[in-house]
């Protein structure tokens, strides 16, 4: 099969694997079903980006389109095949989701942490790769110090990143959760 950087190929959907480095942990079911309806009607307009992993293809970018295509009952999906290593794949997946701005701050923080650990990178090295400041990386990572209940609320956009940062100033986790509930229900 041609693996040109420019040529779109149709891959069997069962040969496509989810991205191990996917930043997004929460996929809104209603939005996925709406995308599946659109794909049934209009097809997949933008190909996904994949890389070869053994005799399969792992998604680098386009996991929502892949999931919605499967929901729509497609057996093939258009894709661009790129030759990427784990580090390149994880960083591209991060950038692609961050540019779309529909990934939550906590998903960004968790992905940042995974990239740092799995690639033995410093915050400064990753900041340079992403074109951001080291302090923005550090600030994202601080969100991981919040209790899981707060992190889950942030992932589901029940609270804003600004609210979450405010909760970081409170040292007692039970007080953070108490304040979280006041934010959510007031």
Residue frames as a rotation matrix with the C-alpha (Angstrom) as fourth column:
UNK 1
0.579 0.816 0.000 0.00
0.816 -0.579 0.000 0.00
0.000 0.000 -1.000 0.00
UNK 2
-0.072 -0.540 0.838 1.22
0.476 -0.757 -0.447 3.50
0.877 0.367 0.312 -0.80
UNK 3
0.352 0.146 -0.925 2.21
0.927 -0.190 0.323 5.41
-0.129 -0.971 -0.202 2.33
UNK 4
-0.396 -0.445 0.803 2.85
0.640 -0.761 -0.106 8.75
0.658 0.472 0.587 0.70
UNK 5
-0.782 0.047 -0.622 2.48
0.500 -0.548 -0.671 11.80
-0.372 -0.835 0.405 2.89
UNK 6
-0.797 0.433 -0.421 0.08
-0.529 -0.837 0.141 13.40
-0.291 0.335 0.896 0.39
UNK 7
-0.627 0.542 -0.559 -2.05
-0.336 0.460 0.822 10.51
0.703 0.703 -0.107 -0.83
UNK 8
-0.207 0.677 0.707 -5.33
-0.936 0.074 -0.344 9.71
-0.285 -0.732 0.618 0.91
UNK 9
-0.814 -0.036 -0.579 -5.98
-0.243 0.928 0.283 5.97
0.527 0.371 -0.764 1.19
UNK 10
0.288 0.925 0.246 -9.12
-0.815 0.102 0.570 4.12
0.502 -0.365 0.784 2.24
UNK 11
-0.811 -0.585 0.027 -8.36
-0.482 0.641 -0.597 1.83
0.332 -0.497 -0.802 5.17
UNK 12
-0.038 0.748 -0.663 -10.53
0.305 0.641 0.705 -0.97
0.952 -0.175 -0.253 6.49
UNK 13
0.310 0.239 0.920 -11.92
-0.626 -0.677 0.387 0.39
0.715 -0.696 -0.060 9.72
UNK 14
0.998 0.070 -0.002 -11.08
-0.047 0.686 0.726 -2.85
0.052 -0.724 0.688 11.56
UNK 15
0.341 -0.940 -0.011 -7.39
0.821 0.304 -0.483 -2.28
0.457 0.155 0.876 10.72
UNK 16
-0.100 -0.304 0.947 -7.41
-0.097 -0.945 -0.313 1.08
0.990 -0.123 0.065 12.53
UNK 17
-0.066 -0.043 -0.997 -6.49
0.911 0.404 -0.078 1.24
0.406 -0.914 0.013 16.22
UNK 18
0.928 0.360 0.092 -7.27
0.276 -0.833 0.481 4.04
0.250 -0.421 -0.872 18.70
UNK 19
0.189 -0.879 0.438 -4.36
-0.169 -0.468 -0.867 6.29
0.967 0.090 -0.237 19.63
UNK 20
0.206 -0.217 -0.954 -2.54
0.859 0.507 0.070 5.14
0.468 -0.834 0.291 22.78
UNK 21
-0.733 -0.583 -0.350 -1.59
0.677 -0.676 -0.291 8.78
-0.067 -0.450 0.890 23.29
UNK 22
-0.112 0.791 0.601 -5.07
0.584 -0.436 0.684 10.27
0.804 0.428 -0.414 22.81
UNK 23
-0.940 -0.244 0.237 -5.38
-0.006 -0.685 -0.729 13.39
0.340 -0.687 0.643 24.97
UNK 24
-0.258 0.929 0.265 -9.17
-0.852 -0.348 0.392 13.28
0.456 -0.125 0.881 24.97
UNK 25
-0.997 -0.054 0.059 -10.54
-0.077 0.828 -0.556 10.94
-0.019 -0.559 -0.829 27.63
UNK 26
-0.335 0.942 -0.037 -14.17
0.247 0.050 -0.968 11.99
-0.909 -0.333 -0.249 27.41
UNK 27
-0.982 0.142 0.124 -16.09
0.102 -0.154 0.983 11.74
0.159 0.978 0.137 24.15
UNK 28
-0.538 0.842 -0.036 -19.51
-0.577 -0.399 -0.713 13.35
-0.615 -0.363 0.700 24.31
UNK 29
-0.632 0.306 0.712 -21.94
0.442 0.897 0.006 10.64
-0.637 0.319 -0.702 23.17
UNK 30
0.472 0.870 -0.147 -24.51
0.400 -0.359 -0.843 13.07
-0.786 0.339 -0.517 21.77
UNK 31
0.346 -0.433 -0.832 -21.87
-0.698 -0.712 0.081 14.92
-0.628 0.553 -0.548 19.74
UNK 32
-0.741 -0.619 0.259 -20.47
-0.329 0.671 0.665 11.60
-0.585 0.408 -0.701 18.44
UNK 33
-0.240 0.747 0.620 -23.95
0.671 0.589 -0.450 10.51
-0.701 0.308 -0.643 17.32
UNK 34
0.671 0.449 -0.590 -24.47
-0.040 -0.773 -0.634 13.86
-0.740 0.449 -0.501 15.59
UNK 35
-0.155 -0.816 -0.557 -21.13
-0.818 -0.210 0.536 13.46
-0.554 0.539 -0.635 13.80
UNK 36
-0.735 -0.053 0.676 -22.09
0.160 0.955 0.249 9.88
-0.659 0.291 -0.694 12.85
UNK 37
0.338 0.927 0.164 -25.34
0.529 -0.043 -0.848 11.21
-0.779 0.373 -0.504 11.32
UNK 38
0.554 -0.209 -0.806 -23.38
-0.559 -0.811 -0.174 13.80
-0.617 0.547 -0.566 9.36
UNK 39
-0.567 -0.824 -0.001 -20.93
-0.603 0.415 0.681 11.13
-0.561 0.387 -0.732 8.16
UNK 40
-0.327 0.540 0.775 -23.82
0.513 0.790 -0.334 8.91
-0.793 0.289 -0.536 7.04
UNK 41
0.691 0.712 -0.128 -25.16
0.336 -0.473 -0.814 11.80
-0.640 0.519 -0.566 4.99
UNK 42
0.874 -0.342 -0.346 -21.96
-0.479 -0.731 -0.486 13.43
-0.086 0.590 -0.802 3.70
UNK 43
0.655 -0.693 -0.302 -19.15
0.459 0.682 -0.570 10.94
0.601 0.234 0.764 4.32
UNK 44
0.437 -0.635 -0.637 -15.88
0.689 -0.219 0.691 11.70
-0.579 -0.741 0.342 6.10
UNK 45
0.988 0.037 0.149 -14.83
0.125 -0.761 -0.637 15.09
0.090 0.648 -0.756 4.77
UNK 46
0.390 -0.902 0.187 -11.37
-0.880 -0.424 -0.213 15.30
0.271 -0.081 -0.959 6.36
UNK 47
0.430 -0.244 -0.869 -9.19
0.017 0.965 -0.263 12.16
0.903 0.098 0.419 6.42
UNK 48
0.969 -0.218 0.115 -7.78
-0.106 0.053 0.993 10.91
-0.223 -0.974 0.028 9.68
UNK 49
0.243 -0.952 -0.187 -4.01
-0.797 -0.086 -0.597 10.72
0.552 0.295 -0.780 10.14
UNK 50
0.978 0.063 0.200 -2.55
-0.161 0.837 0.523 7.34
-0.135 -0.543 0.829 11.04
UNK 51
-0.032 -0.988 -0.151 0.81
-0.999 0.035 -0.021 5.66
0.026 0.150 -0.988 11.42
UNK 52
0.360 0.126 -0.925 1.71
-0.339 0.941 -0.004 2.04
0.869 0.314 0.381 10.82
UNK 53
-0.135 -0.341 0.930 2.00
-0.971 0.233 -0.055 -0.20
-0.198 -0.911 -0.362 13.87
UNK 54
-0.506 -0.091 0.858 2.77
-0.027 0.996 0.089 -3.75
-0.862 0.021 -0.507 12.81
UNK 55
-0.856 0.258 0.448 0.14
0.508 0.261 0.821 -4.71
0.095 0.930 -0.354 10.23
UNK 56
0.264 0.939 -0.221 -2.39
0.961 -0.276 -0.027 -2.19
-0.086 -0.205 -0.975 11.62
UNK 57
-0.340 -0.276 0.899 -2.74
0.407 -0.905 -0.124 1.57
0.848 0.323 0.420 11.65
UNK 58
-0.215 0.216 -0.952 -2.82
0.954 -0.160 -0.252 3.67
-0.207 -0.963 -0.172 14.81
UNK 59
0.637 0.547 0.543 -4.69
0.639 -0.769 0.026 6.96
0.432 0.330 -0.839 14.82
UNK 60
-0.611 -0.773 -0.171 -2.55
0.775 -0.540 -0.328 10.05
0.161 -0.333 0.929 15.27
UNK 61
-0.844 0.414 -0.342 -5.32
-0.274 -0.879 -0.390 12.59
-0.462 -0.235 0.855 14.68
UNK 62
-0.514 0.739 -0.437 -9.03
-0.718 -0.091 0.690 12.14
0.470 0.668 0.577 14.01
UNK 63
-0.993 0.079 -0.089 -10.22
0.114 0.849 -0.515 9.80
0.035 -0.522 -0.852 16.72
UNK 64
-0.388 0.911 -0.141 -13.68
-0.287 -0.265 -0.920 11.43
-0.876 -0.317 0.365 16.89
UNK 65
0.000 0.354 -0.935 -14.09
-0.996 -0.082 -0.031 10.94
-0.088 0.932 0.353 13.13
UNK 66
-0.757 -0.340 -0.558 -12.99
-0.401 0.916 -0.015 7.31
0.516 0.213 -0.829 13.51
UNK 67
-0.893 0.444 0.078 -15.43
0.149 0.453 -0.879 6.62
-0.425 -0.773 -0.470 16.36
UNK 68
-0.122 0.887 -0.445 -18.28
-0.539 -0.435 -0.721 8.37
-0.833 0.152 0.531 14.53
UNK 69
-0.264 -0.036 -0.964 -17.48
-0.936 0.250 0.247 6.47
0.232 0.968 -0.100 11.32
UNK 70
-0.964 -0.074 -0.255 -17.71
-0.010 0.969 -0.245 3.19
0.266 -0.234 -0.935 13.21
UNK 71
-0.591 0.804 -0.073 -21.03
0.050 -0.054 -0.997 4.31
-0.805 -0.593 -0.009 14.71
UNK 72
-0.017 0.570 -0.822 -22.22
-0.839 -0.454 -0.298 5.22
-0.543 0.685 0.486 11.22
UNK 73
0.621 0.285 0.730 -21.46
-0.046 0.943 -0.329 1.67
-0.783 0.171 0.599 10.09
UNK 74
0.622 -0.462 -0.632 -18.66
-0.776 -0.253 -0.578 2.51
0.107 0.850 -0.516 7.66
UNK 75
0.901 -0.383 0.205 -16.27
0.338 0.914 0.223 -0.30
-0.273 -0.132 0.953 6.76
UNK 76
0.007 -0.911 0.412 -13.60
0.953 -0.119 -0.279 2.01
0.303 0.395 0.867 5.32
UNK 77
0.776 0.155 -0.611 -12.22
0.396 -0.874 0.281 5.37
-0.490 -0.461 -0.740 6.39
UNK 78
0.705 -0.554 0.442 -10.07
0.272 -0.365 -0.890 7.85
0.655 0.748 -0.107 4.43
UNK 79
0.821 -0.487 -0.297 -6.62
0.285 -0.101 0.953 8.34
-0.494 -0.868 0.056 5.96
UNK 80
0.601 -0.799 -0.038 -3.21
-0.548 -0.377 -0.746 9.87
0.582 0.469 -0.664 5.46
UNK 81
0.874 -0.379 -0.304 -0.46
0.481 0.763 0.432 7.44
0.068 -0.524 0.849 6.51
UNK 82
0.612 -0.705 0.358 2.59
-0.603 -0.709 -0.366 9.07
0.512 0.008 -0.859 8.09
UNK 83
0.275 -0.638 -0.720 5.80
0.537 0.722 -0.436 7.57
0.798 -0.267 0.541 9.39
UNK 84
0.260 -0.092 0.961 6.00
-0.633 -0.768 0.098 8.75
0.729 -0.634 -0.258 13.01
UNK 85
-0.628 -0.442 -0.641 7.56
0.246 0.669 -0.701 7.44
0.739 -0.598 -0.311 16.20
UNK 86
0.012 0.675 -0.738 5.80
0.956 0.208 0.205 7.39
0.292 -0.708 -0.643 19.60
UNK 87
-0.464 -0.259 -0.847 7.12
0.619 -0.779 -0.101 10.81
-0.634 -0.571 0.522 20.61
UNK 88
-0.993 0.088 -0.081 6.06
-0.120 -0.675 0.728 12.47
0.009 0.733 0.681 17.35
UNK 89
-0.455 0.874 -0.171 2.66
0.426 0.382 0.820 10.75
0.782 0.300 -0.546 17.48
UNK 90
-0.034 0.447 -0.894 1.94
0.999 -0.014 -0.045 11.82
-0.033 -0.895 -0.446 21.05
UNK 91
-0.643 -0.269 -0.717 2.96
0.337 -0.940 0.051 15.43
-0.688 -0.209 0.695 20.42
UNK 92
-0.938 0.345 0.025 0.95
-0.101 -0.344 0.934 15.70
0.330 0.874 0.358 17.18
UNK 93
-0.223 0.894 -0.389 -2.13
0.721 0.419 0.551 14.22
0.656 -0.158 -0.738 18.92
UNK 94
-0.192 0.076 -0.978 -1.71
0.865 -0.458 -0.205 16.76
-0.463 -0.886 0.022 21.72
UNK 95
-0.873 -0.212 -0.440 -1.32
0.025 -0.919 0.394 19.71
-0.487 0.332 0.807 19.34
UNK 96
-0.793 0.606 0.071 -4.24
0.153 0.085 0.985 18.62
0.590 0.791 -0.160 17.14
UNK 97
0.016 0.836 -0.548 -6.59
0.904 0.223 0.365 18.43
0.428 -0.501 -0.752 20.11
UNK 98
-0.283 -0.178 -0.943 -5.29
0.719 -0.690 -0.085 21.61
-0.635 -0.702 0.323 21.75
UNK 99
-0.992 -0.107 -0.062 -5.78
0.035 -0.724 0.689 23.56
-0.118 0.682 0.722 18.51
UNK 100
-0.461 0.887 0.024 -9.39
0.371 0.168 0.913 22.45
0.806 0.430 -0.407 18.34
UNK 101
-0.797 0.033 0.603 -9.93
-0.480 -0.641 -0.600 23.67
0.367 -0.767 0.526 21.92
UNK 102
0.312 0.950 -0.009 -12.52
-0.730 0.246 0.638 21.02
0.609 -0.193 0.770 22.62
UNK 103
0.037 -0.381 -0.924 -10.21
0.518 0.798 -0.308 19.03
0.855 -0.467 0.227 24.85
UNK 104
0.918 0.395 0.036 -10.52
0.166 -0.466 0.869 19.90
0.360 -0.792 -0.494 28.54
UNK 105
0.392 -0.786 0.477 -7.75
-0.781 -0.559 -0.279 21.45
0.487 -0.263 -0.833 30.62
UNK 106
0.329 -0.264 0.906 -7.46
-0.699 0.578 0.422 18.29
-0.635 -0.772 0.006 32.73
UNK 107
0.884 -0.047 0.466 -7.11
0.316 0.793 -0.520 16.12
-0.345 0.607 0.716 29.61
UNK 108
0.701 -0.676 0.227 -4.34
-0.182 -0.478 -0.859 18.47
0.689 0.561 -0.458 28.47
UNK 109
0.284 -0.594 0.752 -2.67
-0.958 -0.210 0.196 18.17
0.041 -0.776 -0.629 31.87
UNK 110
0.562 -0.023 0.827 -2.86
-0.272 0.939 0.211 14.37
-0.781 -0.343 0.521 31.89
UNK 111
0.924 -0.224 0.311 -1.54
0.376 0.373 -0.848 14.18
0.074 0.901 0.428 28.34
UNK 112
0.556 -0.750 0.357 1.27
-0.573 -0.657 -0.489 16.59
0.602 0.067 -0.796 29.14
UNK 113
0.291 -0.411 0.864 2.24
-0.858 0.288 0.426 14.43
-0.424 -0.865 -0.269 32.10
UNK 114
0.751 0.037 0.660 2.15
0.134 0.969 -0.208 11.23
-0.647 0.245 0.722 29.98
UNK 115
0.876 -0.445 0.187 4.28
0.131 -0.152 -0.980 12.80
0.464 0.883 -0.074 27.24
UNK 116
0.395 -0.754 0.524 6.85
-0.857 -0.508 -0.085 14.03
0.330 -0.416 -0.847 29.77
UNK 117
0.278 -0.250 0.927 7.10
-0.659 0.653 0.374 10.64
-0.699 -0.715 0.017 31.46
UNK 118
0.769 0.102 0.631 7.00
0.236 0.872 -0.429 8.38
-0.594 0.478 0.647 28.39
UNK 119
0.786 -0.485 0.384 9.58
0.349 -0.164 -0.923 10.44
0.511 0.859 0.040 26.49
UNK 120
0.244 -0.708 -0.663 11.83
0.945 0.018 0.328 11.33
-0.220 -0.706 0.673 29.43
UNK 121
-0.075 -0.183 0.980 11.39
0.593 -0.799 -0.104 15.00
0.802 0.573 0.168 28.58
UNK 122
-0.758 -0.101 -0.645 11.72
0.583 -0.547 -0.600 18.07
-0.293 -0.831 0.474 30.75
UNK 123
0.327 0.892 -0.312 8.98
0.652 -0.452 -0.608 20.69
-0.684 -0.004 -0.730 30.91
UNK 124
0.049 -0.392 -0.919 11.28
-0.391 -0.854 0.343 23.06
-0.919 0.342 -0.195 29.02
UNK 125
-0.902 -0.408 0.139 11.85
-0.067 0.451 0.890 20.54
-0.426 0.794 -0.435 26.20
UNK 126
-0.364 0.849 0.383 8.14
0.899 0.428 -0.094 19.92
-0.244 0.310 -0.919 25.78
UNK 127
0.363 0.472 -0.803 7.36
0.307 -0.874 -0.375 23.63
-0.880 -0.110 -0.463 25.95
UNK 128
-0.434 -0.616 -0.657 9.80
-0.474 -0.465 0.748 24.21
-0.766 0.636 -0.090 23.09
UNK 129
-0.908 0.128 0.400 8.22
0.365 0.712 0.600 21.40
-0.208 0.690 -0.693 21.01
UNK 130
-0.060 0.997 0.052 4.74
0.977 0.069 -0.203 22.86
-0.206 0.039 -0.978 21.57
UNK 131
-0.472 -0.192 0.861 5.74
0.517 -0.851 0.094 26.50
0.714 0.489 0.500 21.17
UNK 132
0.710 0.670 0.215 4.54
0.155 -0.447 0.881 27.50
0.686 -0.593 -0.421 24.65
UNK 133
0.037 -0.693 0.720 6.24
-0.772 -0.477 -0.420 28.71
0.635 -0.540 -0.553 27.80
UNK 134
-0.659 -0.350 -0.666 7.56
0.131 0.818 -0.560 26.33
0.741 -0.456 -0.493 30.45
UNK 135
-0.924 0.332 0.191 5.32
-0.298 -0.310 -0.903 28.05
-0.241 -0.891 0.385 32.99
UNK 136
-0.051 0.949 -0.311 2.21
-0.993 -0.015 0.120 27.17
0.109 0.315 0.943 30.96
UNK 137
-0.090 -0.072 -0.993 3.29
-0.177 0.983 -0.055 23.50
0.980 0.170 -0.101 31.10
UNK 138
-0.914 -0.320 -0.250 3.87
0.189 0.211 -0.959 23.76
0.359 -0.924 -0.132 34.87
UNK 139
-0.664 0.725 0.185 0.48
-0.709 -0.531 -0.463 25.44
-0.238 -0.439 0.867 35.39
UNK 140
0.129 0.693 -0.710 -1.30
-0.772 0.519 0.367 22.67
0.623 0.500 0.601 33.45
UNK 141
-0.332 -0.364 -0.870 0.46
0.117 0.899 -0.421 20.01
0.936 -0.242 -0.256 35.51
UNK 142
-0.946 -0.006 0.325 -0.60
-0.307 -0.313 -0.899 21.68
0.107 -0.950 0.294 38.77
UNK 143
-0.070 0.996 -0.050 -4.20
-0.952 -0.052 0.301 20.75
0.297 0.068 0.952 37.92
UNK 144
0.055 0.023 -0.998 -3.25
-0.111 0.994 0.017 17.12
0.992 0.109 0.057 38.56
UNK 145
-0.912 -0.400 -0.095 -2.89
0.076 0.063 -0.995 18.00
0.404 -0.914 -0.027 42.26
UNK 146
-0.383 0.861 0.334 -6.65
-0.909 -0.417 0.032 18.48
0.166 -0.291 0.942 42.53
UNK 147
-0.440 0.323 0.838 -8.86
-0.306 0.823 -0.478 15.69
-0.844 -0.467 -0.263 43.91
UNK 148
-0.915 0.052 0.399 -10.25
0.357 0.564 0.745 13.34
-0.187 0.824 -0.534 41.24
UNK 149
0.039 0.998 -0.044 -13.78
0.892 -0.055 -0.449 14.67
-0.451 -0.022 -0.892 41.79
UNK 150
0.329 -0.012 -0.944 -12.58
-0.126 -0.992 -0.031 18.17
-0.936 0.129 -0.328 40.86
UNK 151
-0.729 -0.660 -0.182 -10.59
-0.308 0.079 0.948 16.80
-0.612 0.747 -0.261 37.89
UNK 152
-0.623 0.568 0.537 -13.69
0.741 0.649 0.173 14.96
-0.250 0.506 -0.825 36.63
UNK 153
0.417 0.799 -0.433 -15.80
0.604 -0.600 -0.525 18.13
-0.679 -0.043 -0.733 36.88
UNK 154
-0.022 -0.527 -0.850 -13.15
-0.445 -0.756 0.480 20.01
-0.895 0.389 -0.218 34.95
UNK 155
-0.895 -0.328 0.301 -13.04
0.073 0.559 0.826 17.29
-0.439 0.762 -0.476 32.27
UNK 156
-0.313 0.870 0.381 -16.82
0.942 0.335 0.010 17.46
-0.119 0.362 -0.925 31.83
UNK 157
-0.729 -0.092 0.678 -16.67
0.315 -0.925 0.213 21.27
0.608 0.369 0.703 31.66
UNK 158
0.366 0.833 -0.414 -18.85
0.789 -0.042 0.613 21.58
0.494 -0.551 -0.673 34.76
UNK 159
0.687 -0.264 -0.677 -16.29
0.292 -0.753 0.590 24.09
-0.665 -0.603 -0.440 36.05
UNK 160
0.918 -0.395 0.023 -13.81
-0.170 -0.447 -0.878 26.30
0.357 0.803 -0.477 34.24
UNK 161
0.207 -0.935 -0.289 -10.04
0.701 0.347 -0.623 26.08
0.683 -0.074 0.727 34.36
UNK 162
-0.335 -0.275 0.901 -10.11
-0.280 -0.884 -0.374 29.38
0.900 -0.378 0.219 36.26
UNK 163
0.636 0.613 0.469 -12.31
-0.666 0.129 0.735 27.78
0.390 -0.780 0.490 38.93
UNK 164
0.837 -0.349 -0.422 -9.94
0.400 0.916 0.038 24.82
0.373 -0.200 0.906 39.15
UNK 165
-0.171 -0.950 0.261 -6.92
0.441 -0.310 -0.842 27.09
0.881 -0.029 0.472 39.55
UNK 166
-0.025 0.249 0.968 -8.73
-0.690 -0.705 0.163 28.94
0.723 -0.664 0.189 42.34
UNK 167
0.911 0.412 0.019 -9.34
-0.316 0.666 0.676 25.62
0.266 -0.621 0.737 44.10
UNK 168
0.370 -0.860 -0.351 -5.59
0.528 0.506 -0.682 24.93
0.764 0.067 0.641 43.99
UNK 169
-0.311 -0.491 0.813 -5.07
-0.338 -0.743 -0.578 27.75
0.888 -0.455 0.065 46.48
UNK 170
0.496 0.522 0.694 -7.08
-0.857 0.164 0.489 25.77
0.142 -0.837 0.529 49.05
UNK 171
-0.499 -0.860 -0.103 -4.86
-0.821 0.508 -0.262 23.14
0.278 -0.046 -0.960 50.65
UNK 172
-0.590 0.351 0.727 -7.54
-0.352 0.698 -0.623 20.90
-0.726 -0.624 -0.288 52.22
UNK 173
-0.981 0.154 -0.121 -8.99
-0.051 0.395 0.917 18.51
0.188 0.906 -0.380 49.61
UNK 174
-0.401 0.895 -0.193 -12.33
0.910 0.365 -0.198 18.15
-0.107 -0.255 -0.961 51.45
UNK 175
-0.047 0.325 -0.944 -12.66
0.201 -0.923 -0.328 21.94
-0.979 -0.205 -0.022 51.42
UNK 176
-0.838 -0.281 -0.468 -11.82
-0.391 -0.287 0.874 21.92
-0.380 0.916 0.131 47.68
UNK 177
-0.818 0.574 0.040 -14.67
0.495 0.667 0.557 19.47
0.293 0.475 -0.830 47.07
UNK 178
-0.117 0.773 -0.623 -17.03
0.811 -0.288 -0.510 21.53
-0.574 -0.565 -0.593 49.23
UNK 179
-0.261 -0.054 -0.964 -16.16
-0.242 -0.963 0.119 24.63
-0.935 0.264 0.239 47.19
UNK 180
-0.996 -0.078 -0.041 -16.49
-0.065 0.324 0.944 22.63
-0.060 0.943 -0.327 43.97
UNK 181
-0.471 0.882 0.007 -20.08
0.882 0.470 0.039 21.77
0.031 0.024 -0.999 44.87
UNK 182
0.060 0.460 -0.886 -20.83
0.414 -0.819 -0.397 25.41
-0.908 -0.343 -0.239 45.64
UNK 183
-0.651 -0.364 -0.666 -19.43
-0.423 -0.555 0.716 26.42
-0.631 0.748 0.207 42.23
UNK 184
-0.977 0.209 0.037 -21.36
0.160 0.609 0.777 23.72
0.140 0.765 -0.629 40.38
UNK 185
-0.329 0.925 -0.190 -24.71
0.908 0.365 0.206 24.16
0.260 -0.105 -0.960 42.11
UNK 186
-0.031 0.326 -0.945 -24.88
0.550 -0.783 -0.289 27.92
-0.834 -0.529 -0.155 42.58
